[in-house]
Amino acid sequence: MIWNGITKVDSNILKGLGILMIAIHNFMHRFPTPSENEMEFTSGKVFNLFDILFTEPAGIIRALFSYFGHFGVQIFIFLSAYGLMKKYAKNENKLLYIKFITDRVVKIYPMFLLAIVSYFIFMFTFNVVYNGMGFAEWFVPLSKPLILKLSLLYNFYPNQGLSLVGPWWFLSFIFQFYLIFPFILAMFKRFGNVFLIAISLVCITISLLTNGYLYSDVSVFITVIGHMPVLCLGIYLAQDKPVNLPNWLFGISIAAFAAGNFNEYAFLVSHFFFCIILLFVFSFILKHIEEGSLVFKTCMFFGSISMPLFLVNGFLRTPWESMARGINNELITIILCLLFMTIASLYSVFLLKVNNKCHRLLKR
């Protein structure tokens, strides 16, 4: 495969595909099986997947999204590094550190605050108003995680990376990347691809030496350390020249990812190899998707609302997911998932409009 870069339209399509993987996964993955190897490794999980694939054909769709859907995050990690590199590689003089960080915070923080407000309104209604829980009983346990979430560095606190709303770990992770990106760009301009390889190997070594946990309950996969190879891949492929990704790399990536389902050390690099798999698959899709087709329009729509949908899908699934688990019927689960996606998408459209108004006010 020859990588010739991607356009803004291509990027939006990839975001659409990625957020669909993530949101559907978040609805499906808390059924008893098959749970995924995402932040931590358990070898037996893959056998639960095999059991469903070979013995429960009705559950295949749920099982595949449950086990593999979270890898849609790798697309957003890749695109984050790719996009920043495209923007600043030729305009490094414009990358003033304080202004760069401020611009990044202004880009993500208003939407994050809107999502937090939405979370509290929704969960207050569901737990206190609907289920009759006492306000103090509901609110007090949430106060500490809330304060930590506002810092955007909550992933470094033990037991806080996945608190409140699991998918929000990504906000802290991406802010960490923003903090070090100017340094990475400067070193890349000086040492080239050698630096990308070196920093990736350093982070992989740290992951191996710590068995995937920096300390206490802090997994490397909720920090930049666990995802540095994918970030570096995004920077590498942002070069203004074609890059040959040989087909044998696709085969090696499949083999390496497969090994990561059985071996805890191979698991620590499996996210990187699955990202390569997705790049091959999505590049094939981009070549064959017709502009103006239903698939094209669907991907473009979900790509346009990917940020708010990412932030709200984690808690808007609550009543529908509980209902699906209680009924425990594969067809009903899919129907409830579609209902949840419809509601979450409509609310994301609303949230995006509010966010855009906030940005216009901030610019003034």
N, C-alpha and C positions, 0 to 999 in steps of 0.2 A: 504494500500500500504506500502510495506517495502522499505525504501530508503536505498540502499546500495552504494550510491555514484555514480559518473559518471566518465568515462574515458575521455581522451583527444579527442577521436573520438566522444564520446557522446556529449561533450562540443561543438565540432565543428558543429555537427548536430543541436544542440539547437541554436547556433549562426546563422546558415543558416535559420532555421525556423523563428527566431526572426527578422533578417534583412529583410526577405521577407515581414513579417507583416508590418514592419516600412516603407519600401520604397514604397510599394503599398499604404499604408495608406497616406503617404505624397503626393502621386499623387491624391488620391481620396478625401481627406477630405476638400478641399476648395470649393467644389461644395456647392450650397446654403444649402442643407440638405443631410444627417443629420450630423451636426457638433458634435464634441465629448466633453465630460467632461474630460479634461486632466489637464490643469494648473488651471482652474477655474471651478466653478459649476454653471450650469443653469438647473433648473429642467425640463423645457419644451423640452430640446434637445432629451430626450428619446422618447417623443411622436412623434417627427419627424421621428425617426427610426421606430417606430411602423407603422406609416402611409405608409412608403415605403414597409415594410415587408408584410403588409396586402393588399395594394392596387396597388403596382407597382412591380410585380414579376421580371420584366426585370432589375430593379435596385437593387436587393437584394445583389449581389456580391459587387457592389460599396458601398452600404450602410453598409455592415458588416465590410469591410476593413476600411471605413471611421470612423466608430464609435469605433471599437475594435482594429484596427491594431496598434495603438500607444502603446498598452500594451506590444508589443514586446520589448520595452525598459526595462521592468521589468526583462526580462530574462538576459539582459546584466548587469543590476545592480546586480542581484543575482549572476551571474557567476563571476563578478568582485570581490565580497566579498568572494565567495567560493574559487576562484583560489588563492587569496592572502593568505587565511587561510591555504590552503593545502601547499602552498610554505613555509610559515614562522612559522606555529604553532610549528613545531618540531625543528626549526632552528632560534629561536628568537635571539640568539647571533649574527647571521649574519645580523640582521635588524638594522644596523646603520642608524640613522635618515637621516642625510644629504645624505648618499649614496643611501638610499632607495628612497628618493624624487628625487634625480638626475637621478637614473635609470628609475623611472616612467616617468619623463619629457622627457628623451631621447627616451623612447618608443613611446610616443604619439606626441611629438612636431614636429619632422620632417614631419610626415604625415599631421599634421594639417597645417603646413606652405605650403606644397605642395597643400593642398586643398584650402587654401586662395589664392595662386597664380592662381590656376585653376579657382577659382571663379571670380577673377578680369579679367582674360583673356576672360572667357566666357561671363560675363556680359558686359564687354566693347564692345565685338563684337556684342552682341545682342542689347544693348541699344544705343551705340554711332555709331557704323559702320552701323548696319542694320536699326535701328529705327531713326537715325539722331539726337539723343540727344547731346547737347553740352557737352564737356568733363568736364568742371567745374561744370555745372549743375548736372552731374551724379556723379562726384567724391567727391565734397565737402561734401555732406551729409553722405558719407560713411567713411570719414576720422576718425571721432571720434569713431564710432563703431569698426573700424579696430584696432585702438590703444588699445582700451579696450579689444578686443578679444585676442590680443597678450599677455595680462597679465594673462590669464587663470582664472581670478577671476571676470570676467565681469558680472556674474549672480547677484552679489551684488549691481550692479549699476541699479537704476530705469530705466525701459524701455529698457534695453540692453540685457536681457536674451535671447530674441528671435530675436534680430536684425541681419541684414545681411542674415543669413541662420538659420531658426528656429531650426533645429536639433542640431546645434552646442552648444546649452545649455548644452548638455551632457558632453562636454569636460571640462567646468568649474566645473560642478557637480562632475565628477570623480576625478578631481584634488583636490577638497575639501576633498573628501574621502581619497585620498592618504595622505593628510596632517594630518588627525586624525587617520588613521589606526593603526600606532604603539601604540598610546595611547589605542585604543580599544582592541588591542591584549593583551597588558600588563594587562589591567583591567579584561579581560576575563580569562586570565590565573590565576589571583588572586581570582576572585569571581565566575567564571563559568557562567552558564546560567542565574543566578540571575542578573548579570550585563547587559546581553543582553535584558532581560525583562525590567529592570529599565530604561535603556537609550532609549528603544523604547517607553515606556510609557511617559517619559519626553518629547520626540519629538512630540508625539501625543498630549500631553497636550498643548505644545507651539502652535501647529497647530490649536487646538480648541480655545485657548484663543485669537489668532490673526485672527480667521476666515479664515485661509489659506494664509494670507499675512503678512510677517514679517514687512514690511513698504512699503509705496508707492505702486509701481507696482511689487514688488519682491514676487512672489508666493513661498510658502514653497516647491512646487514641482519642482523648479529649483535649490534647495539646498539639502544638505544631510539631513536636518531636515525632509522633507516630505517623504524621502525614507529610513529613518533609519530602520524601521521594516523589509523591504526587505533585506537590508544589513545584519542585524542581523540574519535573516533567513538563508542567505547564509553562514554565519559564523557557525551557529548552525549545519547545515546539512553537514558541512565539517568535522565533527568528524569521526574518523576511526572506526566506529561501525555502525551497522544497526540501523536505526531510524524508528519506526512505525508511519506512518501517517494514522490514521484510516479513513475509508471511510466516516464516519460522518463529518470529517473535510472538505471534498470536498463539502458536502451538505451545511454546515454552510457557507462556503466561497461563494457559489453561492448566498445564501440568503443575506449575508452581502453585496456582490457586488451589488445585485439588489437594496437593500435599498439605496446604495450610489448614485443611479441614481435619487432618489426622495428626498433625505434629504441631506442638505449641510454638516451636521456634519458627517453623515455616509460616505459621499464622501471622507472625509479626510483619511479614512482607506481603501477605496475601492481598491486602487492600490495594497496594500498588499494582500488583499484577492484574487484579480485577479491573482496575481503572484502564489498563491497556486493553483488556478484552472489550470493555465498553467503547473505547475509542474506535476500535476496529468495527464493532457492530453498528455503532451510531454513524460512523462515516459511510458505511454501506447504506444505511437508512437515508442519510442526507442525499446520496446520489440518486435514490430511487423514489423519493417523495416528490410529488407533483405540486408545484406552487398553485394555490387556489383550491386544492383538494380538501376534503373533509379532514383527513389526517393532518395536513399542513395547517389548516385553520385551528384545529384542536390543539396541536402542539404550540402554535403561536399564542393562543389564548392562555394556556397554562404557563407558558414561559413568561408572559407579561405579568401574571399574578403570582409568580413563584415565590417571591419574598414574603408577602403577607400570608400566603397559603402555608408556607413552611412554618411560620410563627404561630398560626392559629389551629392548624389541623390536629396538633397534639392534645388539645383540651376539648375541641369541639366534637371529637369522636366519642367522648365519655358515655353519654346515654346510649348511643347506637351500638357501640362496642359491647357494653354490658348486656344489652338486649340480645345481641348476636351470640354471645357466649352462653347466655341462659337458654336460648332456643336450641343452639348447637345443631343447626342444619346448614349444610354448605350453600344451598341455593338462597336461603334466607340471609345468610351472611353476606353474599355477594350483593343482594338487593339492598340491604342496609348499608353496605359500603358505598354503593352508588348514591343512596340518599344522603349519607354523610358528606360525600364528595361534592354533591350539588349544593348543600347548605354551606359548607366550608368555602366553596368557590365563590358563591354569591356574596358572602360576608367579606371575602378577600378583595373582591371588586370594590365594595364599599370602603374598606379600610385603605385601599390604594388611593382612592379619590381624596379621602381625608388627609392622608399622608402627603399627597401632592400639594394640597392647600397649605399644609404646615411648611413645606419646603419653600413655597412661594413667599410666605410670610417671613421666613428666616432670611431669604435673599434680600427682602426689602430692608 
